[in-house]
Amino acid sequence: MTGVVRLEDDAGVCWELTNWRIYLRVVRRLIKDPTVCVVLATGGGLFPELVPDTARMPLWEKIKHNYTGPGGKRSGGYFLAHQFRTQDDRRMLYIEENC
């Protein structure tokens, strides 16, 4: 991927892609960190929604067996994750679900 990728959330905060196709072990670490914003985008990334804290571990249970990125299944998985950051160093775990 080339160029800068930025997302703007509903509050007008700009998030910049810092790590594309992150390793499964990094997904595990970030999803467990309460300071990280976790977004699940279904429909190939078209429908992003904030993941509530109570839904993070059930989501992790699905991701760890169905991850197509580094450290996961080479084929057959349907989750892929990326990391974004703001200028004030807040982090977002952006998870795509492709079914």
mmCIF file of the C-alpha atoms, coordinates in Angstrom:
data_MODEL
# 
_entry.id   MODEL 
# 
loop_
_atom_site.group_PDB 
_atom_site.id 
_atom_site.type_symbol 
_atom_site.label_atom_id 
_atom_site.label_alt_id 
_atom_site.label_comp_id 
_atom_site.label_asym_id 
_atom_site.label_entity_id 
_atom_site.label_seq_id 
_atom_site.pdbx_PDB_ins_code 
_atom_site.Cartn_x 
_atom_site.Cartn_y 
_atom_site.Cartn_z 
_atom_site.occupancy 
_atom_site.B_iso_or_equiv 
_atom_site.pdbx_formal_charge 
_atom_site.auth_seq_id 
_atom_site.auth_comp_id 
_atom_site.auth_asym_id 
_atom_site.auth_atom_id 
_atom_site.pdbx_PDB_model_num 
ATOM 1  C CA . MET A 1 1  ? 0.000   0.000   0.000  1.00 0.00 ? 1  MET A CA 1 
ATOM 2  C CA . THR A 1 2  ? 1.356   3.432   -0.878 1.00 0.00 ? 2  THR A CA 1 
ATOM 3  C CA . GLY A 1 3  ? 0.409   6.896   0.307  1.00 0.00 ? 3  GLY A CA 1 
ATOM 4  C CA . VAL A 1 4  ? -1.070  8.066   3.581  1.00 0.00 ? 4  VAL A CA 1 
ATOM 5  C CA . VAL A 1 5  ? -4.365  6.545   4.726  1.00 0.00 ? 5  VAL A CA 1 
ATOM 6  C CA . ARG A 1 6  ? -6.477  8.655   7.069  1.00 0.00 ? 6  ARG A CA 1 
ATOM 7  C CA . LEU A 1 7  ? -9.890  8.140   8.622  1.00 0.00 ? 7  LEU A CA 1 
ATOM 8  C CA . GLU A 1 8  ? -12.020 10.758  10.307 1.00 0.00 ? 8  GLU A CA 1 
ATOM 9  C CA . ASP A 1 9  ? -14.409 9.590   13.023 1.00 0.00 ? 9  ASP A CA 1 
ATOM 10 C CA . ASP A 1 10 ? -17.816 11.046  13.921 1.00 0.00 ? 10 ASP A CA 1 
ATOM 11 C CA . ALA A 1 11 ? -16.172 13.407  16.436 1.00 0.00 ? 11 ALA A CA 1 
ATOM 12 C CA . GLY A 1 12 ? -13.879 14.835  13.740 1.00 0.00 ? 12 GLY A CA 1 
ATOM 13 C CA . VAL A 1 13 ? -10.746 13.093  15.046 1.00 0.00 ? 13 VAL A CA 1 
ATOM 14 C CA . CYS A 1 14 ? -8.243  12.173  12.322 1.00 0.00 ? 14 CYS A CA 1 
ATOM 15 C CA . TRP A 1 15 ? -6.695  8.696   12.520 1.00 0.00 ? 15 TRP A CA 1 
ATOM 16 C CA . GLU A 1 16 ? -3.666  7.774   10.409 1.00 0.00 ? 16 GLU A CA 1 
ATOM 17 C CA . LEU A 1 17 ? -2.787  4.235   9.369  1.00 0.00 ? 17 LEU A CA 1 
ATOM 18 C CA . THR A 1 18 ? 0.488   3.229   11.040 1.00 0.00 ? 18 THR A CA 1 
ATOM 19 C CA . ASN A 1 19 ? 0.528   -0.558  10.622 1.00 0.00 ? 19 ASN A CA 1 
ATOM 20 C CA . TRP A 1 20 ? -1.210  -2.423  7.829  1.00 0.00 ? 20 TRP A CA 1 
ATOM 21 C CA . ARG A 1 21 ? -1.994  -6.145  8.136  1.00 0.00 ? 21 ARG A CA 1 
ATOM 22 C CA . ILE A 1 22 ? -0.704  -6.474  11.687 1.00 0.00 ? 22 ILE A CA 1 
ATOM 23 C CA . TYR A 1 23 ? 0.414   -9.755  13.262 1.00 0.00 ? 23 TYR A CA 1 
ATOM 24 C CA . LEU A 1 24 ? -2.122  -11.827 15.161 1.00 0.00 ? 24 LEU A CA 1 
ATOM 25 C CA . ARG A 1 25 ? -0.117  -11.497 18.405 1.00 0.00 ? 25 ARG A CA 1 
ATOM 26 C CA . VAL A 1 26 ? -0.343  -7.689  18.086 1.00 0.00 ? 26 VAL A CA 1 
ATOM 27 C CA . VAL A 1 27 ? -4.111  -7.960  17.556 1.00 0.00 ? 27 VAL A CA 1 
ATOM 28 C CA . ARG A 1 28 ? -4.329  -9.956  20.801 1.00 0.00 ? 28 ARG A CA 1 
ATOM 29 C CA . ARG A 1 29 ? -2.317  -7.360  22.709 1.00 0.00 ? 29 ARG A CA 1 
ATOM 30 C CA . LEU A 1 30 ? -4.304  -4.399  21.365 1.00 0.00 ? 30 LEU A CA 1 
ATOM 31 C CA . ILE A 1 31 ? -7.747  -5.942  21.810 1.00 0.00 ? 31 ILE A CA 1 
ATOM 32 C CA . LYS A 1 32 ? -6.961  -6.558  25.495 1.00 0.00 ? 32 LYS A CA 1 
ATOM 33 C CA . ASP A 1 33 ? -5.718  -2.986  26.087 1.00 0.00 ? 33 ASP A CA 1 
ATOM 34 C CA . PRO A 1 34 ? -8.570  -0.810  27.451 1.00 0.00 ? 34 PRO A CA 1 
ATOM 35 C CA . THR A 1 35 ? -6.880  2.381   26.190 1.00 0.00 ? 35 THR A CA 1 
ATOM 36 C CA . VAL A 1 36 ? -7.142  1.207   22.571 1.00 0.00 ? 36 VAL A CA 1 
ATOM 37 C CA . CYS A 1 37 ? -10.241 2.026   20.531 1.00 0.00 ? 37 CYS A CA 1 
ATOM 38 C CA . VAL A 1 38 ? -11.455 -1.158  18.787 1.00 0.00 ? 38 VAL A CA 1 
ATOM 39 C CA . VAL A 1 39 ? -13.522 -0.893  15.614 1.00 0.00 ? 39 VAL A CA 1 
ATOM 40 C CA . LEU A 1 40 ? -15.065 -3.842  13.777 1.00 0.00 ? 40 LEU A CA 1 
ATOM 41 C CA . ALA A 1 41 ? -15.879 -3.137  10.138 1.00 0.00 ? 41 ALA A CA 1 
ATOM 42 C CA . THR A 1 42 ? -18.165 -5.734  8.606  1.00 0.00 ? 42 THR A CA 1 
ATOM 43 C CA . GLY A 1 43 ? -18.995 -6.114  4.940  1.00 0.00 ? 43 GLY A CA 1 
ATOM 44 C CA . GLY A 1 44 ? -15.368 -5.877  3.867  1.00 0.00 ? 44 GLY A CA 1 
ATOM 45 C CA . GLY A 1 45 ? -14.795 -2.726  5.892  1.00 0.00 ? 45 GLY A CA 1 
ATOM 46 C CA . LEU A 1 46 ? -17.885 -0.827  4.745  1.00 0.00 ? 46 LEU A CA 1 
ATOM 47 C CA . PHE A 1 47 ? -19.791 -0.828  8.042  1.00 0.00 ? 47 PHE A CA 1 
ATOM 48 C CA . PRO A 1 48 ? -17.496 0.201   10.940 1.00 0.00 ? 48 PRO A CA 1 
ATOM 49 C CA . GLU A 1 49 ? -18.790 0.047   14.522 1.00 0.00 ? 49 GLU A CA 1 
ATOM 50 C CA . LEU A 1 50 ? -17.102 0.672   17.862 1.00 0.00 ? 50 LEU A CA 1 
ATOM 51 C CA . VAL A 1 51 ? -16.679 -2.567  19.822 1.00 0.00 ? 51 VAL A CA 1 
ATOM 52 C CA . PRO A 1 52 ? -17.850 -2.245  23.451 1.00 0.00 ? 52 PRO A CA 1 
ATOM 53 C CA . ASP A 1 53 ? -15.400 -3.382  26.125 1.00 0.00 ? 53 ASP A CA 1 
ATOM 54 C CA . THR A 1 54 ? -17.646 -6.325  27.038 1.00 0.00 ? 54 THR A CA 1 
ATOM 55 C CA . ALA A 1 55 ? -17.572 -7.629  23.448 1.00 0.00 ? 55 ALA A CA 1 
ATOM 56 C CA . ARG A 1 56 ? -13.793 -7.564  22.987 1.00 0.00 ? 56 ARG A CA 1 
ATOM 57 C CA . MET A 1 57 ? -12.930 -10.994 24.371 1.00 0.00 ? 57 MET A CA 1 
ATOM 58 C CA . PRO A 1 58 ? -15.757 -12.789 22.538 1.00 0.00 ? 58 PRO A CA 1 
ATOM 59 C CA . LEU A 1 59 ? -14.540 -11.057 19.359 1.00 0.00 ? 59 LEU A CA 1 
ATOM 60 C CA . TRP A 1 60 ? -10.956 -12.182 20.077 1.00 0.00 ? 60 TRP A CA 1 
ATOM 61 C CA . GLU A 1 61 ? -12.172 -15.789 20.353 1.00 0.00 ? 61 GLU A CA 1 
ATOM 62 C CA . LYS A 1 62 ? -13.546 -15.518 16.797 1.00 0.00 ? 62 LYS A CA 1 
ATOM 63 C CA . ILE A 1 63 ? -10.514 -13.694 15.396 1.00 0.00 ? 63 ILE A CA 1 
ATOM 64 C CA . LYS A 1 64 ? -7.798  -15.998 16.730 1.00 0.00 ? 64 LYS A CA 1 
ATOM 65 C CA . HIS A 1 65 ? -9.074  -18.962 14.708 1.00 0.00 ? 65 HIS A CA 1 
ATOM 66 C CA . ASN A 1 66 ? -10.083 -17.007 11.600 1.00 0.00 ? 66 ASN A CA 1 
ATOM 67 C CA . TYR A 1 67 ? -7.335  -14.440 10.957 1.00 0.00 ? 67 TYR A CA 1 
ATOM 68 C CA . THR A 1 68 ? -5.955  -14.077 7.431  1.00 0.00 ? 68 THR A CA 1 
ATOM 69 C CA . GLY A 1 69 ? -3.119  -11.707 8.285  1.00 0.00 ? 69 GLY A CA 1 
ATOM 70 C CA . PRO A 1 70 ? 0.406   -12.531 9.482  1.00 0.00 ? 70 PRO A CA 1 
ATOM 71 C CA . GLY A 1 71 ? 0.461   -15.202 12.169 1.00 0.00 ? 71 GLY A CA 1 
ATOM 72 C CA . GLY A 1 72 ? -2.999  -16.482 11.244 1.00 0.00 ? 72 GLY A CA 1 
ATOM 73 C CA . LYS A 1 73 ? -4.400  -18.877 8.683  1.00 0.00 ? 73 LYS A CA 1 
ATOM 74 C CA . ARG A 1 74 ? -2.990  -18.530 5.203  1.00 0.00 ? 74 ARG A CA 1 
ATOM 75 C CA . SER A 1 75 ? -6.438  -19.134 3.728  1.00 0.00 ? 75 SER A CA 1 
ATOM 76 C CA . GLY A 1 76 ? -9.953  -19.635 4.955  1.00 0.00 ? 76 GLY A CA 1 
ATOM 77 C CA . GLY A 1 77 ? -9.933  -16.882 7.574  1.00 0.00 ? 77 GLY A CA 1 
ATOM 78 C CA . TYR A 1 78 ? -12.034 -13.780 7.303  1.00 0.00 ? 78 TYR A CA 1 
ATOM 79 C CA . PHE A 1 79 ? -10.594 -11.230 9.756  1.00 0.00 ? 79 PHE A CA 1 
ATOM 80 C CA . LEU A 1 80 ? -7.781  -8.792  8.998  1.00 0.00 ? 80 LEU A CA 1 
ATOM 81 C CA . ALA A 1 81 ? -6.583  -5.965  11.284 1.00 0.00 ? 81 ALA A CA 1 
ATOM 82 C CA . HIS A 1 82 ? -4.758  -2.655  10.978 1.00 0.00 ? 82 HIS A CA 1 
ATOM 83 C CA . GLN A 1 83 ? -3.521  -0.102  13.501 1.00 0.00 ? 83 GLN A CA 1 
ATOM 84 C CA . PHE A 1 84 ? -4.244  3.627   13.377 1.00 0.00 ? 84 PHE A CA 1 
ATOM 85 C CA . ARG A 1 85 ? -3.017  6.508   15.573 1.00 0.00 ? 85 ARG A CA 1 
ATOM 86 C CA . THR A 1 86 ? -4.023  10.098  16.214 1.00 0.00 ? 86 THR A CA 1 
ATOM 87 C CA . GLN A 1 87 ? -1.640  13.037  16.491 1.00 0.00 ? 87 GLN A CA 1 
ATOM 88 C CA . ASP A 1 88 ? -1.929  12.832  20.292 1.00 0.00 ? 88 ASP A CA 1 
ATOM 89 C CA . ASP A 1 89 ? -0.908  9.126   20.092 1.00 0.00 ? 89 ASP A CA 1 
ATOM 90 C CA . ARG A 1 90 ? -4.263  7.451   20.758 1.00 0.00 ? 90 ARG A CA 1 
ATOM 91 C CA . ARG A 1 91 ? -4.442  4.023   19.122 1.00 0.00 ? 91 ARG A CA 1 
ATOM 92 C CA . MET A 1 92 ? -7.188  2.282   17.186 1.00 0.00 ? 92 MET A CA 1 
ATOM 93 C CA . LEU A 1 93 ? -7.392  -1.380  16.246 1.00 0.00 ? 93 LEU A CA 1 
ATOM 94 C CA . TYR A 1 94 ? -9.383  -1.535  13.009 1.00 0.00 ? 94 TYR A CA 1 
ATOM 95 C CA . ILE A 1 95 ? -10.636 -5.056  12.253 1.00 0.00 ? 95 ILE A CA 1 
ATOM 96 C CA . GLU A 1 96 ? -12.133 -5.958  8.883  1.00 0.00 ? 96 GLU A CA 1 
ATOM 97 C CA . GLU A 1 97 ? -14.524 -8.883  8.713  1.00 0.00 ? 97 GLU A CA 1 
ATOM 98 C CA . ASN A 1 98 ? -14.949 -10.346 5.230  1.00 0.00 ? 98 ASN A CA 1 
ATOM 99 C CA . CYS A 1 99 ? -17.518 -13.120 5.112  1.00 0.00 ? 99 CYS A CA 1 
# 
